[in-house]
Amino acid sequence: MNHPNPFWLALSILAQVAPELRRPLDDLWLECRPDFEGDILGFLADPSPAAALDFETRLAERVRDLGRRVVERVYNRLEDELAAERPAHLRIDGVDYRRLNAKTPRRHVATLLGTVTLWRHGYRVSDRKSAEPVVFPLERTLGLIQGATPALAEAAARYFAEGGATQRAALDRLKCQHGVRWGAERLRAAAAEVAAAMAGIRKELRVERLLALLRQAEVSRGSTRPVLSVGRDGITLREYRCRFFEHASVGTVSVYDRAGKRLGTVYLAHTPEPLQPAMTRQLTKLIEGVLAAWDGPMPRLAYVTDCGDNEVSFYRNVLRSMRHPRTGEQLRWQRVVDFYHTSERLWAMAAALFGADGRAATAWAKRMAKLLQKQNGPFRVLHAAARLRKERKLPKGREKAYRKAYEYIRKRTRFMQYAEYARVKIPLGSGVTEAACKTVVTQRLKLSGLRWTKAGALVVLDLRVMLLSGIWPEAYRRILDAESTNKLATPERVTQTELQNAA
């Protein structure tokens, strides 16, 4: 039989792989072929821009429907094959089950190509008094998540986590692109299940990602050592039920090559909590995991942040006393106060010193910002500001503003040696971490009209950091591989003797 339509190619290949499906697929193609040919001939008879729009739209719908029907037949065929091999009795997780004689349908199983109906054999607990639910091996074999195949569950969780997306946008996308009509609760449950599965391998994949970046940095061109740069920051997030604002935490670990180019960043995030202990634990374990696994020359270690309380306490209480996890040697961290936060203090001093003379204040602040980046810059800036202060009598309010900005720089001059940092290619600013607050949190959790509980926000953050860190595909593949291993290893045959003894 001649099948001129190119979509037949996929069906014919599938039929070669599974010969028993050839006749059903032939029948399926014969059923669908007139619709495809009618669309093509109709467009060719009267082509126009509007007709092209209608033609492509109908064709996409027919292709998806054809794929959906193929998926449905293949999955149900799989059940027939597996059922013939399965015994009448199984032991699953130490509980005895017996197979039911008749197959029952599970309707509205979501796939990438639409919803299908699965006809599957179930196993009920042998003890009739037990309230345990019926187990369906086909669903375990396929790895259904909230009634969705792994492919559709991955897409749903990804849509849920992408920047600019809302719950409604994700649901609309599932409906338009996949023909799947879900409600908000099912979407949230699927996303939470995927996030929980990824949590177990999150640290491992982050470490692997950073090790790959360090290897890339080690062979790069340049005159300085690669840099492993750590940062953390906070961003306000409104808790829906309590109606008040708290600070969510965001962490970053970046790798810079020998020329000072950032090769990549791994992101961390957590919902608001007092003193941010979860972020401290995650960031500490990630750093220790990378250093323990890294067997190359030691990179330069930098901690680049502003001077918030949590940021400072992490350096004082954790990084400053941290030792190498393998050798036990004291680690040397270069603490860097963000250059742009320091520059804000220059503008504050300029406004206090020059008052209404805005042009003079701007000129002085710009000169000081350049001076700050020169050798021993902080001391020279403070000296220039103090000399200018002696020449002026400041009102009480301006004097207070000047003193606050002056003391901010004076107390932290050893963390503001920007000329030295630039020489060895350490980043001067915490722009990566500041941007992470926007990309990880703001672009998803602070859209207009959105409301969150902490539990719901944490699911989104856990998914977004995996997505933005570039480890999502590998993470999802690993949780499916682990799930496949667990499911295949769980069922055991139960002998008739064991059943009699149990009775």
Secondary structure, DSSP 8 states (H G I E B T S, - for coil): ----STHHHHHHHHHHHSGGGHHHHHHHHHHHHHHHHHHHHHHHHS--HHHHHHHHHHHHHHHHHHHHHHHHHHHHHHHHHHHHHS-SEEEETTEEEEE-SS-EEEEEEEETTEEEEEEE--EEESSTT-----B-HHHHHHT-BTTB-HHHHHHHHHHHHSTT--HHHHHHHHHHHH-----HHHHHHHHHHHHHHHHTTHHHHHHHHHHHHHHHHHTS-SSS--EEEEEEEEEEEEETTTTEEEEEEEEEEEEE-TTS-EEEEEEEEE---TT-HHHHHHHHHHHHHHHHH--SS--EEEEEE---HHHHHHIIIIITT-B-TTT--B--EEEEE-HHHHHHHHHHHHHHHHTT-HHHHHHHHHHHHHHHTSTTHHHHHHHHHHHHHHT----HHHHHHHHHHHHHHHTTGGG--HHHHHHTT--SS-HHHHHHIIIIIIHHHSSTT----HHHHHHHHHHHHHHHTT-HHHHHHHHHHHHHHHHHHS-EE--HHHHHHH-
